Amino acid sequence: MCALNYLHEPAILANLRQRFFAKMPYTYTGEICIAVNPYQWLDIYNERIGAKYGAALKKSDLPPHPYATSTAAFRGLRMYSKNQSILVSGESGAGKTETVKILLNHLAAIAGGEQGDTTIDKVINSNPLLESFGNAKTVRNDNSSRFGKFTELQFNERCHLVGSNINTYLLEKSRVVTHSRGERSYHVFYQLLAAPESLKAGFRLGHKSKADLRYSGLGQDATSVIEGISDADRFTRTNAALELIELDKEARAQLWGGIAAVLHLGQVTFDHVVVDGHDGSSVREQAGALSAAAALLGVGVKDLAKKLTRRVITARMESIEVLLSVDRAAEACDGLAKEVYFRLFDWLVARINQSTNHPASAARKVGLLDIFGFESFAVNSFEQFCINYANEKLQQKFTEDVFKTVQVEYASEGIAWSHIDYKDNASTLDLLEAFRTGMFALLDEEGVLPKGSEEAFVTKATKAHVQHASFLRTNKGSGGVEFTIRHYAGDINYTALGWLDKNKDTIQDDTVAMLRDSTCTIVSTAFTPLAEQESVAGSASPAGKGGHKRKGSLMQESQASKFKRQLHGLMGAINTTEVQYVRCIKPNKVKNCKHVTCRLNECGHMILHRARTSDVIVRCDINSMTHKLQHMLPTSTYSQPIVPSAAQLVCRVSNVAM
């Protein structure tokens, strides 16, 4: 697009629109691939086309394509022994997940594997497997990733693909128990309910449909086909993928049983009771929901009922049992369902890593980032706050790579250049993550106070940041818990109702202990602290060995602190690599291949176009420059294995004396 005669937003939008309708959804801005979601599967992804891009000498030899980006990453790995990362970004529904799969499949194809090794099949099939457990239909996207994922592909000295390791971030636990009209919970629930009746009967779901169950029927969505594949067919594929990562029949049954238990917990209801003059609650057995959940979780029915209707408070070495009201018991049941699902998801990621992770054979790595896009809804809660924080961090990395670092280096070297104004979001990030006064720190501080509240949190944030350009207190009738953050992509109004509970997001220690003693091996392992899990190799935690503190520790890590720590670890890993970018654009809000509208400014595309046509050039190191230009040198010079300096190389090519 930098070659356009007129470089302004209407011209660029017209170019993207023309390419979109011509079924050419990709273009370049410098080295960056711009991908407009075509909302249809095009005949431009196959082994033959992939091989052409893998063999192409120059990116310009073939039409724009993500294959060119994966080829560039692989060549950087093979020729210069530099670890690579490909960051795929864009708003929800822009096509990030599919783009990552395209990149992964192409890297696997051009790298190949060791003869007789099934690792490549495991690596490729781990993606749709995690989609089943971590993706859901939303109003914007039929296959929306509700978690972040960084997949490190492992290559040996010969650059053959020998393994992978997956780190995951911020699974949207609340989607298990609540979602909006027209949306669905996680795909795996609907796959199980579409399974053969004989199998469902074993999980006490015989003749149950999604409309019969609270958690699966909340959105009142009739969809049973996602991206052309029915839930029943996806169940078969998911089961086959579980078998491929070496889960035997019993382990698969336990995993499906855990998913079924979550659905049964959604059917548990409570009655008001009075015990010794105190208001409390008791479980109302409705079609055996509690007994079914208890059996599938491998715990006693009475124990589970007690954990849902009573709470144990420990103070001054004394334990006091407190009765829960009907509402609080229902919240405890939903909280347990969310935690069980989250732990099973975590366990599955660790199990995939155990099957595919081969660090001893890994000499080089290529990281593929598929993380939630920027989100803005009618009501934006804690999940959107964390997601948009992640996007701010990624935007900062993009800005530093494309603008900031280069311009600072030009200035330090005294090189003449035309300054380019760009959005620097450093102050917004400081607002969010500053040590004591940042929004995350203030939320954690309020969460440990005995009488902490969301109103007090927003009030403290307002007092601390009243003069900050990126913060604005708003009042729209939500009890004084609304505020606005000016993000790089636009102003977002947040409603802080329920944030303290979401940030703690804990279940009682005695409930954790009950599940840790479960007769179901997978459930027991999932609720056992990582340090005690000798049988499970690998972890989904990017913090390395030890991971995060599990429930039951004296000082529990908040969800905000955990996510912030994970994100810093992710950025640290990315900063050690050479980065390629794919920027995905959502062409319209109706998931339709017949309309095109897009906002180019919010992700810095317009500024990027101007930069690429100005004197802020794309710089490369001496090794890359040598490889690209050495064929232009005289034979005597070409035969030299090492060119001493960039200046000498340019002079030799230009036949100019130094």
C-alpha positions as CSV (number, residue, x, y, z in Angstrom):
1,M,0.0,0.0,0.0
2,C,3.0,2.3,0.4
3,A,3.1,2.4,-3.4
4,L,-0.3,4.1,-3.7
5,N,-0.3,7.5,-5.5
6,Y,-2.3,9.1,-2.7
7,L,-1.6,8.0,0.8
8,H,-4.6,9.1,2.9
9,E,-7.4,7.2,4.6
10,P,-10.0,7.3,1.7
11,A,-7.4,6.0,-0.7
12,I,-6.2,3.2,1.6
13,L,-9.8,2.2,2.4
14,A,-10.7,2.1,-1.3
15,N,-7.6,-0.1,-1.9
16,L,-8.6,-2.5,0.9
17,R,-12.2,-2.6,-0.3
18,Q,-11.2,-3.3,-3.9
19,R,-8.9,-6.1,-2.8
20,F,-11.6,-7.5,-0.4
21,F,-14.2,-7.9,-3.2
22,A,-11.5,-9.3,-5.5
23,K,-10.9,-12.0,-2.8
24,M,-7.4,-10.8,-2.1
25,P,-7.7,-10.1,1.6
26,Y,-4.0,-9.5,2.2
27,T,-1.6,-6.6,1.6
28,Y,1.6,-5.2,3.0
29,T,2.7,-2.0,4.7
30,G,6.5,-2.4,4.6
31,E,7.2,-5.7,6.3
32,I,3.8,-5.9,8.1
33,C,1.1,-8.1,6.7
34,I,-2.4,-6.5,6.8
35,A,-5.2,-9.1,6.8
36,V,-8.9,-8.2,6.2
37,N,-11.1,-11.0,7.4
38,P,-12.8,-12.3,4.2
39,Y,-15.5,-14.2,6.1
40,Q,-15.2,-17.1,3.8
41,W,-12.7,-19.8,3.1
42,L,-10.7,-18.9,0.0
43,D,-8.8,-21.3,-2.3
44,I,-5.4,-19.7,-1.4
45,Y,-4.3,-22.0,1.4
46,N,-2.8,-25.4,0.4
47,E,0.5,-27.2,0.3
48,R,1.2,-26.2,-3.3
49,I,0.8,-22.5,-2.7
50,G,2.6,-22.8,0.7
51,A,5.6,-24.4,-1.1
52,K,5.7,-21.5,-3.6
53,Y,6.1,-19.0,-0.8
54,G,8.6,-21.2,1.0
55,A,10.8,-21.2,-2.1
56,A,10.3,-17.6,-3.1
57,L,13.5,-15.5,-3.0
58,K,11.7,-12.2,-2.3
59,K,8.4,-11.3,-0.7
60,S,7.5,-9.2,-3.7
61,D,7.7,-12.2,-6.0
62,L,4.3,-13.4,-4.9
63,P,1.0,-11.8,-3.9
64,P,0.7,-10.7,-0.2
65,H,-0.1,-13.6,2.1
66,P,0.6,-14.7,5.7
67,Y,2.7,-17.5,4.1
68,A,5.2,-14.9,3.3
69,T,5.3,-13.8,7.0
70,S,5.8,-17.4,8.2
71,T,8.5,-17.9,5.5
72,A,10.4,-14.8,6.7
73,A,10.3,-16.1,10.3
74,F,11.5,-19.5,9.3
75,R,14.4,-18.0,7.2
76,G,15.4,-15.8,10.1
77,L,15.5,-18.9,12.2
78,R,17.4,-21.0,9.7
79,M,19.9,-18.5,8.3
80,Y,20.6,-16.3,11.3
81,S,19.7,-18.6,14.2
82,K,17.5,-15.9,15.7
83,N,14.4,-17.0,17.6
84,Q,11.3,-15.5,16.1
85,S,7.8,-14.3,17.1
86,I,4.8,-13.6,15.0
87,L,2.3,-11.3,16.7
88,V,-1.2,-11.5,15.3
89,S,-3.4,-8.7,16.5
90,G,-6.7,-7.1,15.9
91,E,-10.2,-6.6,17.4
92,S,-12.5,-9.5,18.2
93,G,-13.8,-11.1,14.9
94,A,-10.9,-9.8,12.8
95,G,-9.7,-13.4,12.1
96,K,-6.7,-13.7,14.4
97,T,-7.3,-17.4,15.4
98,E,-7.6,-18.5,11.8
99,T,-4.6,-16.5,10.8
100,V,-2.5,-18.2,13.5
101,K,-3.6,-21.6,12.3
102,I,-2.6,-20.7,8.7
103,L,0.8,-19.6,10.0
104,L,1.3,-22.7,12.1
105,N,0.3,-25.1,9.4
106,H,2.6,-23.4,6.9
107,L,5.6,-23.4,9.4
108,A,5.0,-27.1,10.0
109,A,4.9,-27.8,6.3
110,I,8.1,-26.0,5.3
111,A,10.0,-27.2,8.4
112,G,8.9,-30.8,8.3
113,G,9.6,-33.2,11.1
114,E,11.8,-36.2,11.9
115,Q,10.9,-39.4,10.1
116,G,8.2,-41.4,11.9
117,D,7.6,-38.7,14.5
118,T,3.9,-37.8,15.2
119,T,4.8,-34.5,16.9
120,I,3.6,-32.3,14.0
121,D,0.2,-34.0,14.0
122,K,-0.1,-33.3,17.8
123,V,1.0,-29.7,17.5
124,I,-1.4,-29.0,14.6
125,N,-4.4,-30.7,16.3
126,S,-3.8,-29.1,19.7
127,N,-5.1,-25.8,18.2
128,P,-8.7,-27.0,17.4
129,L,-8.6,-29.0,20.7
130,L,-8.0,-25.8,22.7
131,E,-10.6,-24.0,20.6
132,S,-13.2,-26.5,21.7
133,F,-12.5,-25.8,25.4
134,G,-11.5,-22.1,25.1
135,N,-13.6,-20.6,22.3
136,A,-17.2,-19.6,22.1
137,K,-19.8,-18.0,19.8
138,T,-20.3,-14.3,20.5
139,V,-22.3,-11.6,18.8
140,R,-19.2,-10.6,16.9
141,N,-17.5,-13.9,16.2
142,D,-18.8,-17.5,15.9
143,N,-15.4,-18.9,17.0
144,S,-14.1,-16.2,19.4
145,S,-11.1,-17.0,21.5
146,R,-12.0,-16.3,25.2
147,F,-8.4,-16.7,26.3
148,G,-4.9,-15.7,25.2
149,K,-2.4,-18.2,23.8
150,F,1.3,-18.0,23.0
151,T,2.5,-21.1,21.2
152,E,6.3,-21.7,21.1
153,L,7.1,-24.0,18.2
154,Q,10.4,-25.9,18.9
155,F,12.9,-26.6,16.2
156,N,16.1,-28.7,16.3
157,E,19.5,-27.8,14.9
158,R,18.3,-28.9,11.4
159,C,15.2,-26.6,11.8
160,H,12.8,-29.6,11.9
161,L,9.7,-29.1,14.0
162,V,10.2,-31.2,17.1
163,G,7.7,-29.9,19.6
164,S,5.7,-27.0,21.1
165,N,4.8,-25.4,24.4
166,I,1.6,-23.5,25.0
167,N,1.1,-20.7,27.5
168,T,-2.4,-19.5,28.1
169,Y,-3.8,-16.3,29.6
170,L,-7.0,-15.1,31.3
171,L,-9.6,-17.7,30.4
172,E,-13.0,-15.9,30.6
173,K,-14.4,-18.0,33.5
174,S,-17.6,-16.0,33.8
175,R,-18.8,-17.3,30.4
176,V,-19.3,-20.7,32.0
177,V,-22.2,-19.4,34.0
178,T,-23.4,-16.3,32.1
179,H,-23.4,-14.9,28.6
180,S,-25.6,-12.6,26.5
181,R,-28.6,-13.4,24.4
182,G,-27.5,-14.7,21.0
183,E,-24.2,-16.0,22.4
184,R,-23.0,-19.4,23.6
185,S,-20.8,-20.7,26.3
186,Y,-17.8,-22.8,25.4
187,H,-18.1,-25.0,22.4
188,V,-17.2,-28.2,24.4
189,F,-20.6,-28.0,26.3
190,Y,-22.6,-28.2,23.1
191,Q,-20.3,-30.8,21.6
192,L,-21.0,-33.1,24.6
193,L,-24.7,-32.5,24.4
194,A,-24.6,-33.4,20.7
195,A,-22.7,-36.7,21.4
196,P,-24.4,-40.1,21.0
197,E,-27.1,-40.8,23.5
198,S,-25.4,-43.9,24.8
199,L,-22.4,-41.9,25.8
200,K,-24.4,-39.0,27.3
201,A,-26.3,-41.5,29.5
202,G,-23.1,-42.4,31.2
203,F,-22.7,-38.7,32.3
204,R,-26.4,-38.5,33.3
205,L,-27.2,-36.3,30.4
206,G,-29.4,-38.7,28.4
207,H,-31.9,-37.0,26.2
208,K,-30.8,-33.6,27.5
209,S,-30.5,-30.7,25.0
210,K,-28.8,-27.4,25.4
211,A,-32.2,-25.7,26.0
212,D,-32.8,-28.0,29.0
213,L,-29.7,-26.8,30.9
214,R,-29.2,-23.4,32.4
215,Y,-25.5,-22.9,31.6
216,S,-25.9,-24.0,27.9
217,G,-29.3,-22.4,27.3
218,L,-28.7,-18.9,28.7
219,G,-28.1,-17.2,25.3
220,Q,-31.2,-18.9,23.7
221,D,-29.1,-19.5,20.6
222,A,-30.3,-22.2,18.3
223,T,-26.9,-22.6,16.5
224,S,-25.6,-26.1,16.2
225,V,-23.1,-25.5,13.3
226,I,-20.0,-23.4,13.8
227,E,-18.0,-22.5,10.7
228,G,-19.7,-25.2,8.7
229,I,-19.1,-28.1,11.1
230,S,-21.9,-29.4,13.4
231,D,-21.4,-29.8,17.2
232,A,-21.8,-33.6,16.8
233,D,-18.9,-33.7,14.2
234,R,-16.8,-31.5,16.4
235,F,-17.3,-33.8,19.3
236,T,-15.9,-36.7,17.2
237,R,-12.9,-34.5,16.2
238,T,-12.3,-33.3,19.8
239,N,-12.3,-36.9,21.0
240,A,-9.9,-38.0,18.3
241,A,-7.6,-35.1,19.2
242,L,-7.7,-36.1,22.9
243,E,-6.7,-39.6,21.8
244,L,-3.8,-38.2,19.7
245,I,-2.3,-36.5,22.7
246,E,-2.3,-39.9,24.4
247,L,-5.3,-39.6,26.7
248,D,-6.6,-43.2,27.2
249,K,-10.3,-44.1,27.3
250,E,-10.5,-43.7,31.1
251,A,-8.9,-40.3,31.1
252,R,-11.1,-39.1,28.3
253,A,-14.2,-40.3,30.2
254,Q,-13.0,-38.4,33.3
255,L,-12.5,-35.2,31.4
256,W,-15.9,-35.4,29.7
257,G,-17.3,-36.3,33.1
258,G,-15.9,-33.1,34.6
259,I,-17.5,-31.1,31.8
260,A,-20.8,-32.8,32.5
261,A,-20.5,-32.1,36.2
262,V,-20.2,-28.4,35.4
263,L,-23.5,-28.6,33.5
264,H,-25.2,-30.4,36.4
265,L,-24.0,-27.7,38.8
266,G,-26.0,-25.2,36.8
267,Q,-29.1,-27.2,37.6
268,V,-28.7,-27.1,41.4
269,T,-31.2,-24.9,43.2
270,F,-31.6,-23.9,46.8
271,D,-34.4,-23.5,49.4
272,H,-34.6,-21.2,52.3
273,V,-34.3,-22.9,55.7
274,V,-33.9,-21.7,59.3
275,V,-31.3,-23.5,61.5
276,D,-31.2,-22.7,65.2
277,G,-32.9,-19.4,64.6
278,H,-30.5,-18.4,61.7
279,D,-31.5,-18.0,58.0
280,G,-29.7,-20.5,55.8
281,S,-30.2,-22.6,52.7
282,S,-30.4,-26.2,51.6
283,V,-30.1,-27.9,48.3
284,R,-33.3,-28.8,46.5
285,E,-32.6,-32.0,44.6
286,Q,-34.0,-31.4,41.2
287,A,-33.7,-34.4,38.9
288,G,-30.7,-35.5,40.8
289,A,-28.5,-32.6,39.7
290,L,-26.4,-32.5,42.9
291,S,-25.9,-36.3,43.1
292,A,-24.9,-36.3,39.4
293,A,-22.3,-33.5,39.9
294,A,-20.9,-35.2,43.0
295,A,-20.6,-38.6,41.3
296,L,-18.8,-37.1,38.3
297,L,-16.5,-35.0,40.4
298,G,-15.7,-38.0,42.6
299,V,-16.8,-36.4,45.9
300,G,-19.6,-37.2,48.4
301,V,-23.1,-35.8,47.9
302,K,-23.3,-34.6,51.5
303,D,-19.9,-33.1,51.4
304,L,-20.7,-31.1,48.3
305,A,-24.1,-30.0,49.6
306,K,-22.4,-28.7,52.8
307,K,-19.7,-26.8,50.9
308,L,-22.3,-25.1,48.8
309,T,-24.6,-24.0,51.7
310,R,-22.1,-23.2,54.5
311,R,-18.9,-21.2,54.7
312,V,-16.0,-21.8,57.1
313,I,-14.4,-18.6,58.4
314,T,-11.1,-18.9,60.3
315,A,-10.1,-16.1,62.7
316,R,-7.6,-16.2,65.6
317,M,-7.0,-19.9,65.2
318,E,-10.8,-20.6,65.4
319,S,-13.0,-21.9,62.7
320,I,-16.6,-20.7,62.5
321,E,-19.2,-22.3,60.3
322,V,-21.6,-19.7,58.7
323,L,-24.8,-20.4,57.0
324,L,-25.3,-19.0,53.5
325,S,-28.5,-17.5,52.2
326,V,-30.1,-18.8,49.1
327,D,-28.5,-16.1,47.0
328,R,-25.0,-16.6,48.4
329,A,-25.4,-20.4,48.0
330,A,-26.3,-19.9,44.3
331,E,-23.2,-17.7,43.9
332,A,-21.1,-20.4,45.6
333,C,-22.4,-23.0,43.2
334,D,-21.7,-20.8,40.2
335,G,-18.2,-20.1,41.6
336,L,-17.5,-23.8,41.9
337,A,-18.7,-24.4,38.4
338,K,-16.3,-21.7,37.1
339,E,-13.4,-23.0,39.1
340,V,-13.9,-26.6,38.1
341,Y,-14.0,-25.6,34.4
342,F,-10.9,-23.4,34.7
343,R,-8.9,-26.1,36.5
344,L,-9.9,-28.7,33.8
345,F,-8.8,-26.2,31.1
346,D,-5.5,-25.7,32.9
347,W,-5.0,-29.4,33.2
348,L,-5.7,-30.0,29.5
349,V,-3.1,-27.3,28.5
350,A,-0.6,-29.0,30.8
351,R,-1.5,-32.4,29.3
352,I,-1.0,-31.1,25.8
353,N,2.4,-29.7,26.7
354,Q,3.3,-33.0,28.3
355,S,2.6,-34.6,24.9
356,T,4.3,-32.0,22.6
357,N,6.9,-30.2,24.7
358,H,10.5,-31.4,24.0
359,P,12.8,-28.7,25.4
360,A,15.9,-30.9,25.2
361,S,15.6,-31.1,21.4
362,A,14.7,-27.5,20.9
363,A,17.6,-25.4,19.6
364,R,15.4,-22.6,18.2
365,K,11.9,-21.3,18.6
366,V,9.1,-19.5,16.7
367,G,6.4,-18.0,18.9
368,L,2.8,-17.5,17.6
369,L,0.7,-15.1,19.6
370,D,-3.1,-15.4,19.4
371,I,-4.5,-13.1,22.1
372,F,-7.9,-11.4,22.6
373,G,-8.5,-8.3,20.6
374,F,-9.6,-4.9,21.8
375,E,-13.1,-5.1,23.2
376,S,-15.8,-2.5,23.7
377,F,-19.4,-3.4,24.7
378,A,-22.5,-1.7,26.0
379,V,-21.3,-2.8,29.5
380,N,-17.5,-3.3,29.9
381,S,-16.4,-5.2,33.0
382,F,-13.3,-6.6,34.6
383,E,-12.6,-9.0,31.7
384,Q,-12.7,-6.2,29.1
385,F,-10.4,-4.1,31.4
386,C,-7.8,-6.9,31.5
387,I,-8.1,-7.6,27.7
388,N,-7.7,-4.0,26.7
389,Y,-4.7,-3.7,29.0
390,A,-3.1,-6.6,27.1
391,N,-3.8,-4.8,23.9
392,E,-2.2,-1.6,25.2
393,K,1.0,-3.6,26.0
394,L,1.0,-5.1,22.5
395,Q,0.4,-1.7,20.9
396,Q,3.3,-0.3,22.9
397,K,5.6,-3.1,21.5
398,F,4.3,-2.3,18.0
399,T,4.9,1.4,18.4
400,E,8.4,0.9,19.8
401,D,9.4,-1.4,17.0
402,V,8.0,0.7,14.2
403,F,8.4,4.3,15.4
404,K,9.8,5.1,18.8
405,T,13.1,3.0,18.9
406,V,14.0,3.9,15.3
407,Q,13.4,7.7,15.8
408,V,15.4,7.7,19.0
409,E,18.3,5.9,17.3
410,Y,18.2,8.3,14.4
411,A,18.4,11.2,16.8
412,S,21.3,9.7,18.8
413,E,23.3,9.1,15.5
414,G,22.6,12.5,14.1
415,I,20.8,11.2,11.1
416,A,18.4,13.7,9.4
417,W,14.8,12.6,9.5
418,S,11.3,14.0,9.4
419,H,9.6,13.6,12.8
420,I,6.4,11.6,12.7
421,D,3.7,12.1,15.3
422,Y,2.3,8.9,16.6
423,K,0.2,7.8,19.6
424,D,2.5,6.9,22.4
425,N,0.4,5.0,25.0
426,A,3.1,5.0,27.7
427,S,1.1,7.3,30.0
428,T,-2.0,5.1,29.6
429,L,0.0,2.0,30.6
430,D,1.4,3.9,33.6
431,L,-2.2,4.7,34.6
432,L,-3.0,1.0,34.5
433,E,0.1,-0.6,36.0
434,A,2.0,1.9,38.1
435,F,3.4,0.2,41.3
436,R,1.2,1.9,44.0
437,T,-1.2,4.2,42.2
438,G,-2.0,2.2,39.1
439,M,-5.6,1.0,38.6
440,F,-4.5,-2.7,39.2
441,A,-2.7,-1.7,42.4
442,L,-5.7,0.2,43.7
443,L,-8.0,-2.6,42.9
444,D,-5.8,-5.1,44.8
445,E,-5.5,-2.7,47.7
446,E,-9.3,-2.3,48.0
447,G,-9.8,-6.1,47.7
448,V,-7.9,-6.9,50.9
449,L,-9.8,-4.3,53.0
450,P,-12.5,-5.8,55.3
451,K,-15.1,-3.3,54.0
452,G,-13.7,-2.7,50.6
453,S,-16.1,-1.7,47.8
454,E,-16.1,-0.9,44.1
455,E,-17.4,2.6,44.9
456,A,-14.3,3.2,47.1
457,F,-12.0,1.8,44.4
458,V,-13.4,4.2,41.8
459,T,-13.3,7.1,44.3
460,K,-9.6,6.4,45.1
461,A,-8.8,6.0,41.4
462,T,-10.4,9.4,40.7
463,K,-8.5,11.1,43.5
464,A,-5.2,9.6,42.3
465,H,-5.7,10.3,38.6
466,V,-8.0,13.3,38.4
467,Q,-5.4,15.2,36.4
468,H,-4.5,12.2,34.2
469,A,-5.3,12.8,30.5
470,S,-6.3,9.1,30.0
471,F,-8.7,8.9,33.0
472,L,-12.2,10.3,33.4
473,R,-14.8,9.7,36.1
474,T,-18.3,9.2,34.7
475,N,-21.7,8.9,36.3
476,K,-24.4,7.1,34.4
477,G,-26.6,5.8,37.1
478,S,-24.5,2.7,38.2
479,G,-24.0,3.7,41.8
480,G,-20.8,5.7,41.2
481,V,-18.8,2.8,39.9
482,E,-18.2,4.0,36.3
483,F,-15.0,5.5,34.8
484,T,-13.6,6.0,31.4
485,I,-10.1,5.1,30.1
486,R,-8.8,6.7,27.0
487,H,-7.2,3.8,25.2
488,Y,-5.2,4.0,22.0
489,A,-8.2,2.6,20.1
490,G,-10.7,4.9,21.7
491,D,-12.5,5.8,24.9
492,I,-14.0,2.9,26.9
493,N,-16.4,3.3,29.7
494,Y,-16.1,0.6,32.4
495,T,-18.6,-0.4,35.1
496,A,-16.8,-1.8,38.2
497,L,-19.7,-3.7,39.7
498,G,-18.5,-7.0,41.0
499,W,-14.8,-6.3,40.3
500,L,-13.6,-7.1,43.8
501,D,-15.2,-10.6,43.7
502,K,-13.9,-11.2,40.2
503,N,-10.4,-10.1,41.2
504,K,-10.4,-12.5,44.1
505,D,-12.3,-15.2,42.2
506,T,-11.7,-17.8,44.9
507,I,-13.5,-20.8,46.3
508,Q,-13.2,-21.8,49.9
509,D,-10.1,-23.7,51.1
510,D,-12.2,-26.6,52.4
511,T,-13.9,-26.9,49.0
512,V,-10.5,-27.1,47.3
513,A,-9.4,-29.8,49.9
514,M,-12.5,-31.8,49.1
515,L,-11.8,-31.8,45.4
516,R,-8.1,-32.5,45.9
517,D,-9.2,-35.7,47.6
518,S,-11.5,-36.6,44.7
519,T,-11.6,-40.2,43.5
520,C,-11.5,-38.8,40.0
521,T,-7.8,-38.7,39.1
522,I,-8.1,-35.7,36.8
523,V,-10.1,-33.6,39.2
524,S,-7.7,-34.4,42.1
525,T,-4.7,-33.5,40.0
526,A,-6.4,-30.3,38.7
527,F,-6.9,-29.1,42.3
528,T,-3.5,-30.1,43.6
529,P,-0.8,-27.4,43.8
530,L,1.6,-27.5,40.9
531,A,4.6,-28.1,43.2
532,E,2.9,-31.4,44.3
533,Q,2.1,-32.6,40.8
534,E,5.0,-35.0,40.1
535,S,3.0,-36.9,37.5
536,V,2.2,-33.9,35.3
537,A,5.0,-32.4,33.3
538,G,4.8,-28.9,31.8
539,S,2.7,-26.0,32.9
540,A,0.5,-23.4,31.4
541,S,2.0,-20.8,33.6
542,P,4.5,-18.5,31.8
543,A,6.2,-17.8,35.1
544,G,8.2,-21.0,34.8
545,K,8.5,-23.6,37.5
546,G,6.4,-23.1,40.5
547,G,3.8,-21.1,38.6
548,H,1.4,-19.0,40.6
549,K,0.2,-19.7,44.1
550,R,-2.8,-21.9,44.2
551,K,-5.9,-21.5,46.3
552,G,-5.3,-22.3,49.9
553,S,-2.1,-20.3,50.2
554,L,-1.8,-17.7,52.9
555,M,-1.5,-14.8,50.5
556,Q,-3.6,-15.6,47.4
557,E,-2.6,-13.9,44.2
558,S,-5.3,-11.7,42.7
559,Q,-6.5,-12.3,39.2
560,A,-5.3,-8.8,38.2
561,S,-1.8,-9.4,39.7
562,K,-1.6,-12.8,38.1
563,F,-2.5,-11.5,34.6
564,K,-0.2,-8.5,35.0
565,R,2.7,-10.9,35.9
566,Q,1.9,-13.2,33.0
567,L,1.7,-10.4,30.6
568,H,5.1,-9.0,31.7
569,G,6.5,-12.5,31.3
570,L,5.0,-12.7,27.8
571,M,6.5,-9.4,26.7
572,G,9.8,-10.4,28.1
573,A,9.8,-13.5,26.1
574,I,8.8,-11.6,22.9
575,N,11.5,-9.0,23.4
576,T,14.2,-11.7,23.1
577,T,13.0,-12.5,19.6
578,E,12.9,-11.0,16.2
579,V,9.2,-10.0,15.6
580,Q,7.0,-10.2,12.6
581,Y,3.6,-8.6,12.6
582,V,0.2,-9.5,11.1
583,R,-2.5,-6.9,11.7
584,C,-6.0,-8.2,11.3
585,I,-8.9,-5.9,10.3
586,K,-12.6,-6.7,10.8
587,P,-14.3,-5.4,7.7
588,N,-17.8,-5.1,9.2
589,K,-19.9,-6.0,12.2
590,V,-22.2,-8.4,10.5
591,K,-19.8,-11.2,9.8
592,N,-20.5,-10.8,6.1
593,C,-18.4,-11.0,3.0
594,K,-20.5,-8.3,1.2
595,H,-19.7,-5.2,3.3
596,V,-16.5,-3.4,4.0
597,T,-16.0,-0.7,6.6
598,C,-12.9,-0.4,8.7
599,R,-11.2,1.9,11.2
600,L,-7.6,2.3,10.2
601,N,-6.5,4.9,12.7
602,E,-7.1,3.0,15.9
603,C,-4.3,0.5,15.4
604,G,-1.8,3.0,13.9
605,H,-2.2,1.9,10.3
606,M,-2.3,5.4,8.9
607,I,0.7,6.6,10.7
608,L,2.5,3.4,9.7
609,H,1.8,4.1,6.0
610,R,3.2,7.6,6.3
611,A,6.3,6.3,8.1
612,R,7.0,3.8,5.4
613,T,6.9,6.5,2.7
614,S,9.0,9.0,4.6
615,D,12.7,8.9,5.4
616,V,12.1,6.7,8.4
617,I,13.4,3.6,6.6
618,V,13.3,-0.1,7.5
619,R,16.6,-1.0,9.0
620,C,18.3,-4.4,9.0
621,D,21.5,-5.8,10.6
622,I,24.7,-6.5,8.8
623,N,24.1,-10.2,8.5
624,S,20.8,-9.7,6.7
625,M,22.3,-7.0,4.6
626,T,25.2,-9.2,3.6
627,H,22.9,-12.1,2.6
628,K,20.7,-9.8,0.4
629,L,23.5,-7.9,-1.3
630,Q,26.5,-10.3,-1.6
631,H,25.4,-11.6,-5.0
632,M,26.1,-8.1,-6.4
633,L,29.7,-8.2,-5.3
634,P,32.6,-9.2,-7.6
635,T,33.4,-12.9,-7.4
636,S,36.6,-12.3,-5.4
637,T,34.7,-10.4,-2.8
638,Y,31.6,-12.7,-2.9
639,S,33.8,-15.6,-1.9
640,Q,34.8,-14.0,1.4
641,P,32.8,-15.6,4.2
642,I,32.5,-12.4,6.3
643,V,32.0,-8.8,5.2
644,P,33.7,-6.6,7.8
645,S,31.2,-3.8,8.0
646,A,28.0,-2.4,6.5
647,A,29.9,0.6,5.1
648,Q,32.4,-1.6,3.3
649,L,29.6,-3.8,1.9
650,V,27.7,-0.8,0.4
651,C,31.0,0.7,-1.0
652,R,31.9,-2.6,-2.7
653,V,28.4,-2.9,-4.2
654,S,28.6,0.7,-5.4
655,N,32.2,0.4,-6.5
656,V,33.2,3.4,-4.4
657,A,36.4,3.6,-2.4
658,M,36.1,4.1,1.4
